[in-house]
Amino acid sequence: MSRIQEVLKLSSEIFGNIYNPTSARIGSKVLRQKLKGPTISSYYPQTGPKLATITKAFPELNLIDYDALERKEEISRKKRRGKGAPKKGEGKRAGMKKK
């Protein structure tokens, strides 16, 4: 090891830098950056508990989820008109051969 390399190694130990004589990519730039997770998660508002979880936790309250009832009624109306989703395995690609 040359004298300059020894000085560089010693100075990196003293100043807390990374000694990288081959200039290999080691990702220290990415590791030094601030974490983005807390910033991103604080951007979206926190949601409260859903009605389904409350109804499961307290069945004695006999709560009714009108949105879910409306959704089920809409699905049954579509099925009666023939516009509902196909059963599993009966979709567009059901007639195609498997290769």
N, C-alpha and C positions, 0 to 999 in steps of 0.2 A: 504494500500500500504506500502510495506516495505521501509526501509530507503535507501536501495541500488537502488530500483526502482525509488524512488524520485530523487536520485542523477543522475541516468541515464537519466531521463526525463529532468532535469534541464540542464545537460551537452549537451543534444541534442538540446535544445532550444538555448543555448549559442553558440555552434559551427555550428549551421545550419544543423545538421543531422536529419534524420527521426527517431522518437521514435517508435519502433516496438517491443514491449515486447513479442508478441506471435510468432514472426518470420514468419508472414504471407507473401505470395508472393505479392509484390505490384508493381513490374515492374519498380522500380527506376533505375535499372541497364540499362534497355533498353532506358529509357527516357534520361539518361545522355550521351548516345552515340551520336557521330556526325551524322548529317543527311546524308543519302546516295543519296538523290535525285539529288542535284546539281552535284555531282561527276559523276553519271550515265548519266545525260543528257549532260554533257560536253564531254563525251566520243564519242558520235555520232556527226558527222558533221551536221551543220545546212543546211537544204535544202531550195532552193529558191522557188519562186512561180511556180506553174505548168502552163503549156500552156493552160489547160482548164480554169483556173481561169482568166488568162489574156484575153482569147478570149471572155469570158462572160462579163468581165469588159469593153472591148473595141471592140465591134462587128464591128465597122466601119473599123478596120484594115484588116478584112477578112483573118485572119491567118488560116492556115490549119495544123491540127495535123496529120502528116503522119504516126506516130506510131498507132494512133487509126484507121486510114483508112486501114492500113495493117492488123491490128487485125480483123476488120470487114470482109475484103476480105478473110482472112484465115478461119474464121468461115463459111462464105458462101461456100468456096471450100469444106470444110469438110462435110457440110450438103448435097451438091450435090453428094458427094461420099457415103453418108449414114453413115458417121463417126461422125456426130455432136452430141451435147448433146441432150438428150431426152427432150420433152416438160415437163412442170411441171405436176407431177402426172402420168407420163408414164415411170418412171424409173424401176430399178430392182425389187423394192419392191411393185410395183403397183398391181401385181397379188396376193399378199399375203392377207389373210383374216385379218380383224381387230378383235381383241378379246376384 
